[in-house]
Amino acid sequence: MFHKATKSLAKQLDPEGDLIPVYCLLDQKHFRPLCLVQRKSKNPWWQKGRYHKTDYKLLDVLFPGNQSAQLGFLSPDIYDSDPITIVDNVDGKLEGDVSVTTDLATLELKSSASMSHARSVKVKKRHISSHVLDSLNGDSKISLDHQLIKQSEKFRRDLYVVTETVETVEEAEFRENSKTEGSILAELRLRTKMTGLRDSKKAVIVPKDCILAFRVKRLIIRGESLGISIFPEDPRLTFQSCKGGYLADGAATQQITESGHMEITRGGKPHLVVKSKREHPLKEVEQECAPLRLLSTDLHVKFLNGFLAVVRNNDLLQELELQLEQALDGINPIKLKTHRPELQGLVENVQDSTGAVCPAIGEAVLYFLQALDELSESELLLLEESVERKMVPKQVPLVHRILENDFSNKKGTLTIDTQKEFAFIEDELDIMEAMIKLSGVTVQRNGASLAMTGNPDAFLTLGALYVVLYVLNLLSS
């Protein structure tokens, strides 16, 4: 619930910016100004990548003898903005065969249901002064013997310094209540099956000075020299060894970066960055999920049951995803544990007899969970309905076709006759249309034809949906 609230608030404060919501309330203190966070050098193409705490600040990894360079970090200039109050309240009851309500966090689909959420919070922005950031370039030295530096380079983790935060000025409460009776109905004749009564009340108390969101700058480490990447599109990674290194001074070469760009270097420094034609990202999905295809039929069933359990229960998803990330981290690996019988078959077979996670299978499972975590609650409801209706085999090639068009880099509209090309019946098309719209794609429907336009963000969101559909279809077949 905390992460859902911080995502909404970050989007409200900076709709098209780079404000990063804090994922876990317990970890929020690790994202204060000048704290170091890390991220994998390589992330799925549909994911911007999650930033993880490190328990260290920038001062902790600077070379001890470089007193002058450290002076600015002992008592840095941190500036506060004027307080900003954000109010987001939704309270209502909807009945009928057709009801679609959109707010910052959810799209509710219901026949007889009431829902409300309340988020009223006063925040301020804190940021590091520019001269402190400027002093990072060239004047500071990194202690290469520090454990964080050594392990980050070994396990290919990019390091970032927190330069700006959004913090609460006073204690705040986020509340969410929902009560649903009977079946949930959506647009037109779509029936998302949910019988009986579900009553949910959640609340989280956020303390004063709590970090809700932050911005970062990437560290660039070459030898003992420390620099900071000012521009987000800078293709350099924290450690040059992560992408093969540079040639000696005076030489020129070119290489493909992790972001899929071609970087031309001269004298060991980036000289020019140009876009490079690369294999379509949909190929990545096949490669990352290949270990799941090799599982036995019996394991397909166990994994599918586990995956459907996390589709239905977001708390299970968060628990399993975080455990698996730590188990695969390589720095402080853990054994997976669960007391939920629906996850037992999955957890037991991701690990070997010693309790260690099998890297190939574990990475494939995490790839699926990360994609699932990108979907909204409404998309998960529609996904569950799609599985029950056995629609997924039709949905996979349709979403593949949309992504192949890559509307994020093209102008114009993609039109697909879903009945002719994919044999969708009308009720199935209602579900598919709703799922595509929730991804941010603009859809105009004419009979069985869908005319679609999108943007880069919609392309990424639809990419996460494709990963989920692809895996569920793979395990079902």
C-alpha positions, -999 to +999 in steps of 0.1 A: +000+000+000+029+024+008+045+018-026+012+023-044+007+056-026+043+068-033+040+059-070+008+080-072+023+109-054+055+109-075+034+108-106+012+137-093+042+158-084+062+151-115+041+134-143+069+131-169+100+135-148+125+112-130+111+113-095+115+078-080+090+065-055+103+048-023+093+011-024+093+002+013+084+023+043+110+005+065+138+014+041+129+051+036+157+064+058+183+049+034+172+073+006+182+106+023+204+132+005+240+119-002+229+083+005+242+057-020+218+034-038+225+008-064+208-007-094+217-036-117+236-025-148+213-045-169+175-043-164+146-057-185+138-035-214+103-028-201+115-018-167+132+014-156+149-005-128+145-005-090+170+013-068+181-006-037+195+007-005+232+002+004+234+013+041+262+037+031+266+074+024+289+090-001+313+101+026+317+064+037+334+054+004+356+085-001+394+080+003+402+087+039+432+109+031+413+133+009+402+157+036+396+187+014+373+169-009+353+155+020+348+189+036+317+197+017+301+164+026+305+167+063+280+195+065+266+198+030+243+226+018+208+211+017+180+234+007+143+230+016+114+241-005+082+256+008+057+229+020+033+215-006+000+199+005-013+170-017-049+159-012-063+129-029-097+116-017-121+093-034-153+081-018-183+066-035-205+037-044-213+025-079-240+001-091-250-012-125-239-032-154-214-006-166-191+014-144-156+025-149-140+049-126-104+061-129-083+078-102-046+081-095-041+045-085-069+022-096-095+017-122-125+001-104-147-024-122-179-034-103-215-041-102-222-033-066-192-019-047-180+009-026-144+021-024-125+050-009-090+061-004-077+091+014-043+107+010-036+141+025+000+148+030+022+179+034+056+175+018+087+195+011+116+191-014+152+189-002+181+191-026+219+192-025+234+224-036+250+224-071+285+233-059+286+202-037+277+181-068+302+199-089+330+191-064+325+154-071+340+156-106+378+152-104+384+164-069+372+134-050+389+100-047+372+067-041+384+041-017+387+010-040+391-013-009+357-004+005+334-035+005+306-017-013+329-006-041+345-040-046+312-059-044+293-035-066+319-038-094+320-076-090+283-080-093+278-053-119+258-029-098+257+008-108+260+032-079+240+064-075+240+092-050+207+107-038+206+144-047+170+153-040+142+140-019+105+146-012+098+143+025+068+146+048+065+178+069+042+162+094+028+127+102+003+115+076-021+087+072-029+068+040-062+050+041-078+026+016-112+009+020-131-013-004-161-035-003-173-056-032-204-077-035-215-101-063-198-101-096-176-072-108-187-058-142-168-037-166-173-020-199-200-033-222-207-070-215-174-078-198-179-099-167-149-102-144-159-131-121-157-123-084-185-138-063-194-133-027-182-104-005-148-089-002-142-062+024-107-047+027-095-019+050-059-008+050-040+021+065-004+031+070+008+059+092+037+078+076+060+096+101+073+131+099+104+135+078+096+103+059+112+100+024+084+094-002+104+099-034+139+109-045+161+117-075+196+104-081+228+110-101+250+081-113+285+078-100+313+073-126+344+055-111+376+053-132+405+041-111+403+061-079+388+091-096+351+098-089+328+117-112+290+122-115+269+118-146+248+150-151+227+139-180+202+109-178+210+098-213+247+094-205+254+057-215+285+053-192+281+028-163+296+032-129+324+008-136+340+005-170+346-032-165+309-037-167+309-031-204+344-042-215+364-010-207+379+017-229+410+017-251+442+035-240+444+072-243+446+085-279+429+055-293+393+055-307+368+027-306+331+020-306+310-004-285+273-012-279+262-001-244+237-017-222+211+008-233+215-003-269+234+028-280+267+029-298+293+048-278+324+061-297+353+069-273+385+089-278+413+091-253+393+069-228+364+095-228+330+093-244+331+113-276+299+106-294+267+085-287+245+074-315+215+051-316+224+016-328+201-009-345+196-039-321+176-070-320+139-064-311+134-065-273+107-092-277+136-116-283+147-109-247+114-123-234+120-156-251+156-158-239+149-148-203+119-173-200+136-202-218+145-220-185+108-222-177+101-239-211+125-267-202+107-277-170+087-309-169+049-309-174+045-316-136+066-285-128+047-264-153+016-271-133+032-262-100+048-230-113+015-220-129-004-225-097+022-205-078+021-177-104-017-175-103-016-173-065+006-142-067-017-127-094-046-130-070-027-118-039-004-087-042+011-093-007+024-127-018+039-111-049+058-085-029+070-111-004+083-136-030+098-109-053+119-094-025+130-127-012+141-139-047+159-106-054+180-111-022+185-148-029+199-140-064+219-110-053+251-129-047+262-106-019+239-117+010+220-146-005+191-161+015+169-192+014+133-188+002+107-194+028+069-195+026+041-207+048+015-205+020+006-239+006-002-224-028+034-212-032+051-243-017+055-261-050+070-231-067+094-222-039+106-258-034+115-262-071+132-229-076+158-241-051+181-271-052+185-298-024+208-274-004+183-246-004+203-225-029+182-208-057+190-223-091+202-192-110+186-198-144+152-207-131+153-181-103+161-153-128+133-164-151+108-165-121+120-130-110+117-117-145+080-128-144+074-114-109+090-080-118+067-077-149+037-087-128+046-060-102+043-034-130+006-041-135-022-023-117-049-040-096-074-036-124-050-053-149-046-082-125-084-087-122-086-087-160-057-111-162-073-135-138-105-134-159-084-140-190-069-171-175-103-185-165-117-179-200-086-195-215-080-164-236-043-160-230-032-180-261-051-153-282-038-124-262-001-132-265+001-129-303-021-098-303+001-079-278+032-092-297+018-077-329+013-043-311+048-043-297+063-054-330+049-022-344+069-002-318+046+028-317+070+045-293+092+054-322+067+057-350+039+081-359+006+070-371-020+045-360-019+007-359-052-009-369-059-046-362-089-067-371-090-088-340-118-111-352-102-119-385-066-122-373-070-136-338-106-149-337-116-128-307-153-130-299-170-098-286-168-105-248-131-114-252-124-083-271-140-062-243-114-077-219-085-072-243-095-036-251-097-028-214-062-043-207-046-024-236-062+009-224-049+004-189-014+002-204-018+037-216-025+030-252-051+051-269-077+028-285-105+036-310-128+006-315-148+000-346-166-033-345-138-059-341-111-035-353-089-017-328-070+015-339-042+022-315-017+049-308+008+051-280+039+066-265+072+052-249+057+048-215+027+029-229+051+007-249+070-002-217+038-009-197+024-031-225+058-049-226+054-059-189+019-072-197+033-092-226+059-109-203+031-120-180+009-133-207+038-150-224+048-169-193+013-179-183+007-192-219+040-211-218+032-229-186-004-236-197+005-252-230 
